[in-house]
């Protein structure tokens, strides 16, 4: 039944009108790696007659913007991009038997707000007001247009009114009983990608994480703040006390919340938290007793960084059951204590890094549930239509994802005054910690490291490191080092960098779940399938190209072959050509994009003997690269310069995609058997799992060089070679002449610093083991004379 054809009398209750789109089925639904394929959400108008497929509008994206347990069910809203007046997206509810209901009150749009208004007993999400019986009322977009990102408690009448905050910056108040609406401000503060709003300590605090203008803005239109004055003026954190607006920080911020979460602040004295970022690191802002404080944490990925704030849908701090809170920011999950305050800042610890793009999460039916913004068609013709799904799991599952690997610091080429202390930076819970210090001045500078061991704002000196004029030093923290926060001060003014690289423990051995996929050196027949989420329906399209033959099929939500389908072989061939987008020489892989040309490690020459998918978007606006047996993540905006390795699989993977919330891999053995991840018969055999299963393929490894018996010109640097994400690292250096070869490292993507200079004798091979815990993003080599040289790295 199509909702667009419903004609029902308005006197019938909303609960009665709810349409069950999945028949009651006593059989347990299919679940793989925490994903139920039948729960996938789609933009329902994408295939309706007369629909216009605009990839930047209705159907271009299908993120699940908010999920909330309420009235015995799990409620969720989906969104398309840039649609303040509605779309074909829906309001869904899921019961405890995983039956799905699409509600006819659905008006779509681009929502991500959710709040439980205790006084009136309602869940407010998008423009919907849902009572304890599941009855839905709606404020139409004709009355309150906007892309609603937050709903917050009212400053003066919290029992009867709430605020709605829109992505472009509009602020409304609405009566929770009558649904009467009043627009309070059109654009009170700068910034162009509204994300969060929360009321605490008699202030409404709003967050905004973008700076790409939607309309021509003049300073006099604003209640506070100004147009950007420098490159770092992006987004905003601002407050309103009911009379005056104040700018807290002109940086990019997302969530605003407190220990009461979506129920609102417990008291007027409860702390308030907001998360954001700048070029240096993740920022955690704390409002405690009316004063603002800043803490900093690492970034696990750079795929979230963008001037417009478009690639952060929607990092949160939220309770996930048993009194525990979880924070998600820049690809890292943290155990976040409800007690976090100025005098009790202990307890924030990393859980894992992740690939899933997570707009919201919660606890429901004794499970943690993650929403996703997964498969889009925004710039992704390999996918036929946008779709997302939920993931269900436990806290223990999160620990089996990526290790706590990341980077960042309080200073990154900042003008620093003598004795001026930096913001605190989190070090608790990270395995290997290397600190990079650099300074630009004509004199030596002493950097003093101070510790807050217990998170009580009691600081003590730990170590002082002298950095030479215009120089660099690194320091590796010992294994038994224990503190919550560190901060820095210098004894002289300079341009300073204090920047960490953390390397977490990754999975050493590949999980048996991948046994059905052929290993690169296995001499077995393989299902060489091209795969694609369909556009004309909700199936997975499969084109088997093994042995130069072509066989087309489609797979449904039960992972069964669909009969009586039209042959789409030509479409698949046109959209899914297997093009190599990199080259290989004797030294290593070479790859380039708008950010530069770079080198990556090798694993096996067999990868160059067959066609396979190299690059594909599998999470919204994030690319996965499959090169020489290693998966890498790269952001659409951040590009290859910010690439990170995820896992070395050493499998003969032909193609990969996401569909119905599942990660799908082709390259399975022809004779593989059912094991909970392999499904199919004959040439339809595919591997199915979840995106963060990739971490279980094994830690990144490889070897290669910047030069291999290469004629090198004096003082001409090699191409950068990837270093981040690998734990055990060695390098072998040899040359045909007496020569000095210097290794330079780039730890913050802004420039290179001398790591070490090696004096070589002609024909000598010098082996160097990098200290345990040492890491940077890139490394390159420079010789002081013309020579023939090899610089060969091994990452084990």
Secondary structure as UniProt FT lines:
FT   HELIX           3..5
FT   TURN            10..11
FT   HELIX           14..17
FT   STRAND          19..20
FT   TURN            33..34
FT   HELIX           37..39
FT   STRAND          41..42
FT   TURN            44..47
FT   TURN            49..50
FT   TURN            55..56
FT   TURN            58..59
FT   STRAND          63..70
FT   TURN            71..72
FT   STRAND          73..79
FT   TURN            81..82
FT   TURN            84..85
FT   STRAND          91..94
FT   TURN            96..97
FT   STRAND          100..102
FT   TURN            104..105
FT   STRAND          114..117
FT   TURN            118..121
FT   STRAND          122..125
FT   TURN            126..127
FT   STRAND          128..131
FT   TURN            132..133
FT   STRAND          136..138
FT   TURN            141..143
FT   STRAND          148..153
FT   TURN            158..160
FT   STRAND          161..166
FT   TURN            167..168
FT   STRAND          171..175
FT   TURN            176..178
FT   STRAND          181..185
FT   STRAND          194..200
FT   TURN            201..202
FT   STRAND          203..208
FT   HELIX           219..221
FT   TURN            231..232
FT   STRAND          236..240
FT   STRAND          245..249
FT   STRAND          252..257
FT   TURN            259..260
FT   HELIX           261..263
FT   TURN            268..269
FT   STRAND          272..277
FT   STRAND          282..288
FT   TURN            289..290
FT   STRAND          291..297
FT   TURN            303..304
FT   TURN            307..308
FT   TURN            310..311
FT   STRAND          317..319
FT   TURN            322..323
FT   STRAND          325..329
FT   TURN            330..331
FT   STRAND          332..336
FT   TURN            338..339
FT   TURN            342..343
FT   TURN            346..347
FT   STRAND          349..353
FT   STRAND          361..364
FT   TURN            365..366
FT   STRAND          367..370
FT   TURN            381..382
FT   STRAND          387..388
FT   STRAND          391..393
FT   HELIX           395..398
FT   TURN            399..400
FT   STRAND          406..416
FT   TURN            418..419
FT   STRAND          424..426
FT   TURN            428..429
FT   STRAND          432..440
FT   STRAND          445..452
FT   STRAND          460..467
FT   TURN            469..470
FT   STRAND          472..476
FT   TURN            479..480
FT   STRAND          485..490
FT   STRAND          494..503
FT   HELIX           512..514
FT   TURN            515..516
FT   TURN            520..521
FT   STRAND          529..533
FT   STRAND          540..544
FT   HELIX           546..548
FT   STRAND          551..555
FT   TURN            557..558
FT   HELIX           569..575
FT   STRAND          583..584
FT   STRAND          589..593
FT   TURN            594..595
FT   STRAND          596..600
FT   HELIX           605..609
FT   STRAND          615..619
FT   TURN            620..621
FT   STRAND          622..627
FT   TURN            628..629
FT   STRAND          630..635
FT   TURN            636..638
FT   HELIX           640..642
FT   STRAND          644..648
FT   STRAND          655..659
FT   TURN            660..661
FT   STRAND          662..666
FT   STRAND          668..669
FT   TURN            670..671
FT   STRAND          678..679
FT   HELIX           682..684
FT   STRAND          686..689
FT   HELIX           691..697
FT   STRAND          702..712
FT   TURN            714..715
FT   STRAND          720..722
FT   TURN            724..725
FT   STRAND          729..735
FT   STRAND          739..746
FT   STRAND          753..760
FT   TURN            762..763
FT   STRAND          765..769
FT   TURN            772..773
FT   STRAND          778..783
FT   STRAND          787..795
//
